[in-house]
Amino acid sequence: MNEPRRGRSPNQHRLRKLRGPDAMEKTDYPVPNASINCGWGRLLFGNTFESPQTLISAMRAEGPDRRDIAFYVTDPHVVLAASPQEIFLDPSHTFRLDLSTYRPSRKQPKGFFIRRLTSEADAEDVNRIYAKRGMVQVQPSFFWSKRDSRAITLFVAEEEATGNIIGTVMGVDHAKAIGDPEAGSSLWCLAVDPQARQPGIGESLVRRLAEYFQARGCAYMDLSVLHDNADAIRLYEKLHFERVPVYAVKRKNTINEKLFTGSASAFEGLNPYARLIVDEAVRRGIHVDVTDAEGGFFRLTWGGRSVHCRESLSEFTSGVAVSICDDKAVTRRVVERAGLVVPERLEAGQDNRPEIEAFLKKHGSVVVKPARGEQGRGVAVGLTSVEEIRAAVDYARTQSDKVLIEQNVEGEDLRLIVIDFKLVAAAVRRPARVVGDGRLSIRDLIERQSRRRSAATGGESRIPIDEETVRCLSSSGHALDDVLADGEELAVRRTANLHTGGTIHDVTGEVHSRLVDAAVTAAKAINIPVVGIDFMVKSPRQPDYAFIEANERPGLANHEPQPTAERFVDLLFPRSARVAQDERMKYAVNEA
């Protein structure tokens, strides 16, 4: 594979490799005006189209809720000039891997393996990852229909311990797709579950696809990556991809809106919880005025109504409801009077050691938390000695003067999102865990996973290395500088809060009706239109629970595929829901 192909001179082949397929004379392709359906949209090979007008005409046939990409576009400036109202230049770089010089890594994946997509269940898991990454989803039946395709290949990363799909990548063989005489290939839709614990998943998927195409005699593998995706670019450069002057154009549709309107820069200061709502409002034609990006404040205006919000907290939530949720002791009393099951609780005083000892003796294990606070700060779980409790109380007092000692209820942490007194989403939240590889220290594993969680959540989720992390490790006989055995899994936090690296797993379709009724009852007792109700449960499929707290500003992100932002905007602007639905139906009919 080191020799030039198709009778080109060495200099010609090198120029082609470095500058891209449009850098030399136009090639006569066996398939003119070539494209291939990839499920999320069509990949149009721009250098096979007869003219800019022909390419634009083909792009107008883009399906609803799809994202077509015209790649290898010859003279993109001419294409844009032909239809500037419809088409824009994608702000992405193209990178190329020369497969004639690529060498596989000797390092094998740890805790997961790469395989072909083999079932519709795999396809549904791929869609789940796409949803978490904000990517266009694909009909599972499409993936399944392409399982034996020679042109489209899908690999998935499967976690060995659980069988869960934690990553995916798609590849297109250009020779099989359009008869490409250059024998090129391309990589698309690389995505890793942001909650995956193992390092190196993305690299392993890229390498597996490269080795697959190399074995099939492909000359190179191209990919397109947004210019500001620094982490991805760093990975590709590490694998010896080189940037090449190859360009793509896309249609100005709602999916691509932030790439061509400048809204990305207008809203870039918002965190993911505010941005999710703002994006839904923009899709409906609701005006957005960001009043304080750092704090997550924005104003939505539509028709004669204007509503000021801070993420999911709006003017529809009263100050009384906020104050009830703000003090966990008050929240407990309100929901207990409404008939909910609450764990036993004791307020930590300066001189009540005998009470604490009796409380600990009765329950065996307790939780210490500040009465006021959020994002899991100052919370310590699973304390079994008075000394641990006193130290945790002192730490909690850095967050709130009033500190609570609570019966530790074993089970899973269940978050229920209630909007307009209806359940919209339910999810189990689990504490951060790492998986050893026999080489890296626990500290390094935490830092790597923390970077991944931070990148996936816009900096909202990180695993702190603090007293609680050290105490959690110590309780299992570990320290930060210990090296875990290959495949050994370890919890590094006891609380499941997303801001401290916890993960979230949707259970909306299986949550027990009694849990739903209890959450709605709590929302009505507080009289709050948008709330996150937290229970400890044996299982989301069983009726037993203990109320933990109510959050007046629940994060609506990370609950894919549940329509949390849609229902929130419905609450604020009920008529916009019908308008949005009518527009989607009209668009679908016109496209059909």
TAJO-V193917 format. One record per pair of residues at least 24 apart in sequence whose C-alpha atoms are under 8 Angstrom apart, sorted by the first residue. I is the first residue (numbers start at 1). J is the second residue. D is the distance in Angstrom with one decimal. If there is no record, write none. Layout:
{{I & J & D} {I & J & D}}
//
This chain:
{{1 & 100 & 5.0} {1 & 217 & 7.7} {1 & 219 & 7.7} {2 & 100 & 5.4} {2 & 101 & 7.3} {5 & 182 & 7.5} {6 & 181 & 7.5} {6 & 182 & 7.5} {17 & 98 & 7.3} {17 & 220 & 7.9} {18 & 242 & 7.7} {18 & 243 & 8.0} {18 & 244 & 5.9} {19 & 244 & 5.2} {19 & 245 & 5.6} {19 & 246 & 7.4} {20 & 72 & 7.9} {20 & 244 & 5.9} {20 & 245 & 6.2} {20 & 246 & 5.7} {21 & 47 & 7.9} {21 & 72 & 6.8} {21 & 246 & 7.6} {22 & 47 & 6.9} {22 & 72 & 6.6} {22 & 73 & 7.4} {22 & 74 & 5.8} {22 & 246 & 7.3} {29 & 178 & 7.6} {29 & 179 & 6.8} {29 & 180 & 6.4} {29 & 181 & 7.2} {30 & 178 & 7.1} {30 & 179 & 5.9} {30 & 180 & 7.6} {31 & 178 & 5.7} {31 & 179 & 6.8} {34 & 178 & 6.2} {35 & 177 & 8.0} {35 & 178 & 7.5} {36 & 177 & 6.7} {38 & 152 & 7.5} {39 & 138 & 5.3} {39 & 139 & 7.0} {39 & 142 & 6.3} {39 & 143 & 7.4} {40 & 66 & 5.5} {40 & 67 & 6.1} {40 & 68 & 7.6} {40 & 136 & 5.7} {40 & 137 & 6.2} {40 & 138 & 5.4} {41 & 66 & 4.9} {41 & 67 & 4.8} {41 & 68 & 4.6} {41 & 69 & 7.4} {42 & 67 & 7.2} {42 & 68 & 4.7} {42 & 69 & 6.3} {43 & 68 & 6.0} {43 & 69 & 5.1} {43 & 70 & 6.0} {43 & 71 & 7.0} {44 & 68 & 7.4} {44 & 69 & 6.1} {44 & 70 & 4.5} {44 & 71 & 6.1} {45 & 70 & 6.0} {45 & 71 & 5.4} {45 & 72 & 6.0} {45 & 73 & 7.2} {46 & 70 & 5.5} {46 & 71 & 5.4} {46 & 72 & 5.1} {46 & 73 & 4.2} {46 & 74 & 6.5} {47 & 71 & 7.9} {47 & 72 & 5.6} {47 & 73 & 5.5} {47 & 74 & 5.5} {52 & 78 & 7.1} {52 & 79 & 5.0} {52 & 82 & 7.0} {53 & 79 & 7.6} {53 & 82 & 7.1} {56 & 83 & 7.5} {56 & 87 & 7.9} {59 & 250 & 7.9} {59 & 251 & 7.0} {60 & 251 & 7.9} {61 & 591 & 7.5} {62 & 591 & 8.0} {63 & 591 & 6.4} {64 & 587 & 7.0} {64 & 588 & 5.9} {64 & 591 & 6.7} {65 & 136 & 7.6} {65 & 255 & 7.3} {66 & 136 & 6.9} {66 & 255 & 7.9} {67 & 136 & 7.3} {67 & 250 & 7.7} {67 & 251 & 7.9} {67 & 255 & 7.1} {67 & 256 & 7.7} {68 & 250 & 6.5} {68 & 251 & 7.4} {69 & 248 & 6.6} {69 & 249 & 6.3} {69 & 250 & 5.4} {70 & 248 & 5.4} {70 & 249 & 5.3} {70 & 250 & 6.3} {71 & 246 & 7.7} {71 & 247 & 6.2} {71 & 248 & 4.4} {71 & 249 & 6.8} {72 & 246 & 5.7} {72 & 247 & 5.7} {72 & 248 & 6.3} {73 & 246 & 7.4} {73 & 247 & 5.9} {73 & 248 & 6.0} {73 & 249 & 7.3} {76 & 247 & 7.1} {76 & 248 & 7.7} {76 & 249 & 7.4} {85 & 252 & 7.7} {86 & 251 & 5.7} {86 & 252 & 5.4} {87 & 249 & 6.6} {87 & 250 & 5.7} {87 & 251 & 4.7} {87 & 252 & 5.7} {88 & 249 & 5.6} {88 & 250 & 5.7} {88 & 251 & 6.4} {88 & 252 & 6.6} {88 & 260 & 6.7} {89 & 247 & 7.6} {89 & 248 & 6.3} {89 & 249 & 4.6} {89 & 250 & 6.6} {90 & 247 & 7.4} {90 & 248 & 5.6} {90 & 249 & 5.2} {90 & 250 & 6.3} {90 & 259 & 7.3} {91 & 226 & 6.1} {91 & 227 & 6.2} {91 & 259 & 7.2} {92 & 224 & 6.0} {92 & 225 & 5.1} {92 & 226 & 4.0} {92 & 227 & 4.9} {92 & 247 & 7.8} {92 & 248 & 7.8} {93 & 224 & 5.6} {93 & 225 & 5.4} {93 & 226 & 6.2} {93 & 227 & 5.6} {93 & 243 & 7.0} {93 & 244 & 7.8} {93 & 245 & 8.0} {93 & 246 & 7.7} {93 & 247 & 7.5} {94 & 222 & 6.8} {94 & 223 & 5.6} {94 & 224 & 4.5} {94 & 225 & 6.5} {94 & 243 & 5.7} {94 & 244 & 5.7} {94 & 245 & 6.9} {94 & 246 & 5.8} {94 & 247 & 7.0} {95 & 222 & 5.7} {95 & 223 & 5.5} {95 & 224 & 6.5} {95 & 225 & 7.8} {95 & 236 & 7.7} {95 & 241 & 5.7} {95 & 242 & 5.2} {95 & 243 & 4.2} {95 & 244 & 5.8} {96 & 220 & 6.6} {96 & 221 & 5.6} {96 & 222 & 4.4} {96 & 223 & 6.6} {96 & 241 & 5.1} {96 & 242 & 5.2} {96 & 243 & 6.2} {96 & 244 & 6.6} {97 & 220 & 5.5} {97 & 221 & 5.2} {97 & 222 & 6.4} {97 & 240 & 6.6} {97 & 241 & 4.5} {97 & 242 & 6.5} {98 & 219 & 6.5} {98 & 220 & 4.7} {98 & 221 & 6.8} {98 & 241 & 7.4} {99 & 210 & 7.2} {99 & 213 & 8.0} {99 & 214 & 5.7} {99 & 218 & 7.0} {99 & 219 & 5.5} {99 & 220 & 4.9} {99 & 221 & 7.0} {100 & 214 & 7.5} {100 & 219 & 6.4} {100 & 220 & 7.5} {104 & 207 & 7.0} {104 & 211 & 7.1} {105 & 207 & 8.0} {109 & 200 & 7.3} {109 & 201 & 7.6} {109 & 204 & 6.8} {110 & 198 & 7.2} {110 & 437 & 6.2} {110 & 486 & 7.1} {110 & 487 & 6.8} {111 & 159 & 6.1} {111 & 160 & 5.5} {111 & 161 & 7.2} {111 & 198 & 6.7} {111 & 435 & 7.7} {111 & 486 & 7.9} {111 & 487 & 5.6} {112 & 157 & 6.4} {112 & 158 & 5.3} {112 & 159 & 4.3} {112 & 160 & 4.9} {112 & 198 & 7.8} {113 & 157 & 5.6} {113 & 158 & 5.5} {113 & 159 & 6.8} {113 & 160 & 7.0} {114 & 155 & 6.6} {114 & 156 & 5.7} {114 & 157 & 4.5} {114 & 158 & 6.4} {114 & 204 & 7.5} {114 & 205 & 6.8} {114 & 208 & 7.3} {115 & 155 & 5.5} {115 & 156 & 5.6} {115 & 157 & 6.6} {115 & 158 & 7.6} {116 & 153 & 7.7} {116 & 154 & 6.0} {116 & 155 & 4.5} {116 & 156 & 6.1} {117 & 147 & 6.8} {117 & 154 & 5.7} {117 & 155 & 5.6} {117 & 156 & 6.0} {118 & 144 & 7.5} {118 & 147 & 6.6} {119 & 144 & 6.3} {120 & 144 & 5.7} {122 & 156 & 8.0} {122 & 165 & 7.1} {125 & 165 & 6.1} {126 & 156 & 7.9} {126 & 165 & 7.3} {126 & 167 & 7.5} {126 & 168 & 6.6} {128 & 560 & 7.5} {128 & 561 & 7.4} {129 & 166 & 7.6} {129 & 167 & 7.3} {129 & 191 & 6.9} {129 & 192 & 6.9} {129 & 193 & 5.5} {130 & 191 & 7.0} {131 & 560 & 6.1} {131 & 561 & 6.5} {132 & 193 & 7.3} {132 & 194 & 7.6} {132 & 558 & 6.8} {132 & 560 & 6.2} {133 & 191 & 7.2} {133 & 193 & 7.9} {133 & 194 & 7.9} {133 & 456 & 7.5} {150 & 176 & 6.2} {150 & 177 & 7.9} {151 & 175 & 7.8} {151 & 176 & 4.9} {151 & 177 & 4.9} {152 & 177 & 7.9} {155 & 205 & 7.2} {155 & 209 & 7.6} {156 & 205 & 7.5} {157 & 201 & 7.2} {157 & 205 & 7.1} {166 & 192 & 5.9} {166 & 193 & 5.0} {166 & 196 & 6.0} {167 & 191 & 5.6} {167 & 192 & 4.1} {167 & 193 & 5.8} {167 & 201 & 6.8} {167 & 202 & 7.2} {167 & 205 & 7.7} {168 & 192 & 6.5} {168 & 205 & 7.0} {169 & 205 & 6.4} {169 & 206 & 7.4} {169 & 209 & 7.8} {171 & 209 & 6.9} {173 & 213 & 7.5} {173 & 218 & 7.8} {182 & 219 & 7.0} {183 & 217 & 7.4} {183 & 218 & 5.0} {183 & 219 & 5.6} {183 & 220 & 7.6} {184 & 218 & 5.5} {184 & 219 & 5.4} {184 & 220 & 5.3} {184 & 221 & 6.3} {184 & 222 & 7.9} {185 & 213 & 7.2} {185 & 218 & 6.5} {185 & 219 & 7.6} {185 & 220 & 6.1} {185 & 221 & 4.7} {185 & 222 & 6.3} {186 & 220 & 7.9} {186 & 221 & 4.8} {186 & 222 & 4.4} {186 & 223 & 5.6} {187 & 221 & 6.7} {187 & 222 & 6.1} {187 & 223 & 5.1} {187 & 224 & 8.0} {188 & 223 & 6.5} {188 & 224 & 7.7} {194 & 452 & 6.6} {194 & 453 & 5.9} {194 & 456 & 5.6} {195 & 453 & 6.9} {195 & 503 & 5.8} {195 & 504 & 7.9} {197 & 433 & 6.8} {197 & 434 & 5.6} {197 & 435 & 6.2} {197 & 449 & 6.4} {198 & 434 & 7.2} {198 & 435 & 6.0} {198 & 449 & 7.8} {199 & 448 & 7.2} {199 & 449 & 7.2} {203 & 235 & 7.1} {254 & 283 & 7.0} {267 & 293 & 7.5} {269 & 293 & 5.1} {269 & 294 & 6.1} {270 & 294 & 6.3} {270 & 295 & 7.8} {270 & 296 & 5.6} {271 & 296 & 6.5} {271 & 458 & 6.5} {271 & 460 & 7.3} {272 & 457 & 6.6} {272 & 458 & 6.2} {272 & 460 & 7.7} {272 & 557 & 6.6} {273 & 311 & 5.8} {273 & 312 & 7.6} {273 & 555 & 5.5} {273 & 556 & 5.9} {273 & 557 & 5.4} {274 & 310 & 7.2} {274 & 311 & 4.3} {274 & 312 & 7.3} {276 & 556 & 7.6} {276 & 557 & 6.5} {276 & 565 & 6.4} {277 & 311 & 7.3} {277 & 312 & 7.8} {277 & 565 & 5.2} {277 & 566 & 7.7} {277 & 568 & 7.7} {277 & 569 & 7.3} {280 & 565 & 6.5} {280 & 566 & 6.5} {280 & 569 & 7.5} {281 & 569 & 6.8} {283 & 580 & 8.0} {284 & 576 & 6.7} {284 & 579 & 7.6} {284 & 580 & 5.6} {302 & 573 & 7.6} {305 & 573 & 7.9} {307 & 572 & 7.4} {310 & 553 & 8.0} {311 & 553 & 7.0} {311 & 555 & 7.6} {312 & 530 & 7.2} {312 & 553 & 5.3} {312 & 554 & 6.4} {312 & 555 & 7.0} {312 & 556 & 7.1} {312 & 568 & 7.4} {313 & 530 & 7.3} {313 & 552 & 6.7} {313 & 553 & 5.1} {313 & 554 & 8.0} {316 & 529 & 7.1} {316 & 572 & 7.9} {317 & 528 & 5.8} {317 & 529 & 6.3} {317 & 530 & 7.4} {318 & 528 & 7.4} {321 & 526 & 5.8} {321 & 527 & 6.4} {321 & 528 & 5.9} {321 & 552 & 7.7} {322 & 552 & 6.1} {324 & 526 & 7.0} {325 & 549 & 7.6} {325 & 550 & 5.7} {325 & 551 & 6.2} {325 & 552 & 6.1} {326 & 371 & 7.9} {326 & 372 & 5.8} {326 & 373 & 7.4} {326 & 551 & 8.0} {326 & 552 & 7.9} {327 & 371 & 5.5} {327 & 372 & 5.3} {328 & 371 & 5.2} {328 & 372 & 6.6} {328 & 549 & 6.5} {328 & 550 & 8.0} {329 & 371 & 6.5} {329 & 404 & 7.9} {331 & 526 & 7.9} {331 & 549 & 6.9} {331 & 550 & 7.1} {332 & 547 & 7.8} {332 & 548 & 7.9} {332 & 549 & 7.3} {334 & 525 & 6.7} {334 & 526 & 7.0} {335 & 522 & 5.5} {335 & 525 & 6.3} {335 & 526 & 7.5} {338 & 521 & 7.1} {338 & 522 & 7.1} {338 & 525 & 6.3} {340 & 518 & 6.6} {340 & 522 & 7.5} {340 & 546 & 7.9} {340 & 547 & 6.9} {341 & 545 & 7.0} {341 & 546 & 5.3} {341 & 547 & 6.0} {342 & 546 & 5.1} {342 & 547 & 4.9} {342 & 548 & 7.0} {343 & 406 & 6.8} {343 & 407 & 5.7} {343 & 408 & 7.8} {343 & 409 & 7.3} {343 & 546 & 6.1} {343 & 547 & 7.0} {343 & 548 & 7.6} {344 & 406 & 6.0} {344 & 407 & 5.4} {345 & 404 & 6.9} {345 & 405 & 5.7} {345 & 406 & 4.3} {345 & 407 & 6.2} {346 & 404 & 5.9} {346 & 405 & 5.0} {346 & 406 & 6.2} {347 & 402 & 7.6} {347 & 403 & 6.1} {347 & 404 & 4.6} {347 & 405 & 5.9} {348 & 393 & 7.3} {348 & 402 & 7.5} {348 & 403 & 5.5} {348 & 404 & 5.6} {348 & 405 & 6.3} {353 & 386 & 8.0} {356 & 386 & 7.2} {357 & 386 & 6.5} {360 & 384 & 7.2} {360 & 385 & 7.6} {360 & 386 & 7.7} {363 & 407 & 6.2} {363 & 408 & 7.4} {365 & 407 & 6.8} {365 & 408 & 5.5} {366 & 405 & 6.6} {366 & 406 & 5.5} {366 & 407 & 4.8} {366 & 408 & 4.4} {367 & 405 & 5.7} {367 & 406 & 5.0} {367 & 407 & 6.3} {367 & 408 & 5.4} {368 & 392 & 6.4} {368 & 393 & 6.4} {368 & 396 & 7.4} {368 & 403 & 7.2} {368 & 404 & 5.8} {368 & 405 & 4.7} {368 & 406 & 6.3} {369 & 393 & 7.6} {369 & 396 & 6.1} {369 & 403 & 5.9} {369 & 404 & 5.4} {369 & 405 & 6.7} {369 & 406 & 8.0} {370 & 396 & 5.2} {370 & 397 & 6.6} {370 & 399 & 6.3} {370 & 400 & 5.3} {370 & 401 & 7.6} {370 & 402 & 6.2} {370 & 403 & 4.4} {370 & 404 & 6.1} {371 & 400 & 6.4} {371 & 401 & 8.0} {371 & 402 & 5.5} {371 & 403 & 5.3} {371 & 404 & 6.0} {372 & 399 & 7.3} {372 & 400 & 5.7} {372 & 402 & 7.4} {373 & 399 & 6.5} {373 & 400 & 7.0} {375 & 497 & 6.3} {375 & 498 & 7.5} {375 & 499 & 5.7} {375 & 500 & 7.5} {376 & 495 & 7.1} {376 & 497 & 5.7} {376 & 499 & 7.3} {376 & 500 & 7.1} {379 & 495 & 7.5} {380 & 468 & 6.7} {380 & 494 & 7.5} {380 & 495 & 7.5} {381 & 408 & 7.2} {381 & 494 & 6.0} {381 & 495 & 6.7} {382 & 408 & 6.5} {382 & 494 & 7.7} {409 & 536 & 6.7} {409 & 546 & 7.4} {410 & 536 & 7.2} {410 & 537 & 7.8} {410 & 538 & 7.5} {411 & 536 & 5.8} {411 & 537 & 5.2} {411 & 538 & 4.8} {411 & 539 & 7.4} {412 & 536 & 5.5} {412 & 537 & 5.3} {412 & 538 & 6.1} {412 & 539 & 6.7} {413 & 496 & 6.9} {413 & 534 & 6.9} {413 & 535 & 6.0} {413 & 536 & 4.8} {413 & 537 & 6.6} {414 & 534 & 5.6} {414 & 535 & 5.1} {414 & 536 & 6.0} {414 & 537 & 6.8} {414 & 540 & 7.2} {415 & 532 & 6.3} {415 & 533 & 5.7} {415 & 534 & 4.7} {415 & 535 & 6.6} {416 & 516 & 7.8} {416 & 519 & 6.9} {416 & 532 & 5.6} {416 & 533 & 5.1} {416 & 534 & 6.5} {417 & 530 & 7.5} {417 & 531 & 6.0} {417 & 532 & 4.7} {417 & 533 & 6.5} {417 & 554 & 7.5} {417 & 556 & 8.0} {417 & 564 & 8.0} {418 & 519 & 7.3} {418 & 520 & 6.7} {418 & 523 & 7.2} {418 & 529 & 7.5} {418 & 530 & 5.8} {418 & 531 & 5.5} {418 & 532 & 6.4} {418 & 533 & 7.6} {419 & 529 & 5.6} {419 & 530 & 4.5} {419 & 531 & 6.7} {419 & 567 & 7.0} {419 & 568 & 6.7} {419 & 571 & 7.6} {420 & 529 & 4.9} {420 & 530 & 6.5} {420 & 571 & 6.7} {421 & 520 & 5.6} {421 & 523 & 6.5} {421 & 524 & 6.9} {421 & 529 & 6.3} {421 & 530 & 7.8} {422 & 520 & 6.6} {423 & 516 & 6.7} {423 & 519 & 8.0} {423 & 520 & 7.2} {424 & 508 & 7.8} {424 & 562 & 6.9} {424 & 563 & 7.1} {424 & 564 & 6.3} {424 & 567 & 7.5} {425 & 506 & 7.5} {425 & 507 & 7.8} {425 & 508 & 5.3} {425 & 559 & 6.8} {425 & 562 & 5.9} {425 & 563 & 7.9} {425 & 564 & 7.0} {426 & 506 & 6.1} {426 & 507 & 5.5} {426 & 508 & 4.5} {426 & 511 & 7.1} {426 & 559 & 7.9} {427 & 504 & 6.1} {427 & 505 & 5.2} {427 & 506 & 4.3} {427 & 507 & 5.1} {427 & 508 & 6.6} {427 & 559 & 7.2} {428 & 504 & 5.7} {428 & 505 & 5.2} {428 & 506 & 6.5} {428 & 507 & 6.8} {428 & 540 & 7.7} {429 & 496 & 5.4} {429 & 497 & 7.2} {429 & 498 & 7.7} {429 & 502 & 6.5} {429 & 503 & 5.6} {429 & 504 & 4.5} {429 & 505 & 6.4} {430 & 495 & 7.6} {430 & 496 & 4.7} {430 & 497 & 7.8} {430 & 502 & 5.4} {430 & 503 & 5.2} {430 & 504 & 6.4} {431 & 491 & 6.9} {431 & 492 & 7.6} {431 & 493 & 5.6} {431 & 494 & 5.7} {431 & 495 & 5.4} {431 & 496 & 3.9} {431 & 497 & 7.0} {431 & 501 & 7.0} {431 & 502 & 4.5} {431 & 503 & 6.5} {432 & 463 & 7.2} {432 & 491 & 6.0} {432 & 492 & 5.9} {432 & 493 & 5.6} {432 & 494 & 7.9} {432 & 496 & 7.0} {432 & 500 & 7.6} {432 & 501 & 5.2} {432 & 502 & 4.6} {432 & 503 & 6.7} {433 & 489 & 6.8} {433 & 490 & 5.4} {433 & 491 & 4.2} {433 & 492 & 5.5} {433 & 493 & 7.3} {434 & 489 & 5.7} {434 & 490 & 5.5} {434 & 491 & 6.6} {434 & 492 & 7.1} {435 & 484 & 7.6} {435 & 486 & 7.7} {435 & 487 & 5.8} {435 & 488 & 5.5} {435 & 489 & 4.4} {435 & 490 & 6.4} {436 & 483 & 7.2} {436 & 484 & 4.6} {436 & 485 & 5.5} {436 & 486 & 5.0} {436 & 487 & 5.3} {436 & 488 & 5.1} {436 & 489 & 6.4} {437 & 484 & 6.7} {437 & 485 & 6.0} {437 & 486 & 4.0} {437 & 487 & 6.0} {437 & 488 & 7.7} {438 & 483 & 6.3} {438 & 484 & 5.6} {438 & 485 & 4.5} {438 & 486 & 4.4} {438 & 487 & 7.9} {439 & 483 & 6.4} {439 & 484 & 7.6} {439 & 485 & 7.9} {439 & 486 & 7.9} {440 & 483 & 5.8} {440 & 484 & 7.5} {441 & 480 & 6.8} {441 & 481 & 5.2} {441 & 482 & 5.3} {441 & 483 & 4.3} {441 & 484 & 6.8} {442 & 479 & 7.5} {442 & 480 & 5.2} {442 & 481 & 5.9} {442 & 482 & 5.9} {442 & 483 & 6.0} {442 & 484 & 6.8} {443 & 480 & 5.0} {443 & 481 & 6.0} {446 & 492 & 8.0} {450 & 501 & 6.8} {453 & 501 & 6.8} {460 & 499 & 5.9} {461 & 498 & 5.8} {461 & 499 & 4.3} {461 & 500 & 5.9} {461 & 501 & 5.2} {461 & 502 & 7.7} {462 & 499 & 6.0} {462 & 500 & 5.2} {462 & 501 & 4.8} {463 & 499 & 7.7} {463 & 500 & 4.8} {463 & 501 & 4.5} {464 & 500 & 6.2} {464 & 501 & 7.9} {468 & 493 & 7.0} {469 & 493 & 5.5} {504 & 558 & 7.1} {504 & 559 & 7.6} {505 & 559 & 7.8} {506 & 559 & 6.4} {506 & 560 & 7.3} {507 & 540 & 7.2} {508 & 562 & 8.0} {510 & 540 & 7.0} {510 & 541 & 6.0} {511 & 540 & 4.9} {511 & 541 & 5.1} {511 & 542 & 7.8} {512 & 540 & 6.1} {512 & 541 & 4.8} {512 & 542 & 5.8} {512 & 543 & 5.9} {513 & 543 & 7.5} {514 & 543 & 5.4} {515 & 540 & 7.8} {515 & 543 & 6.0} {515 & 544 & 7.8} {515 & 545 & 7.3} {528 & 552 & 7.6} {530 & 554 & 7.8} {530 & 568 & 7.8}}
//
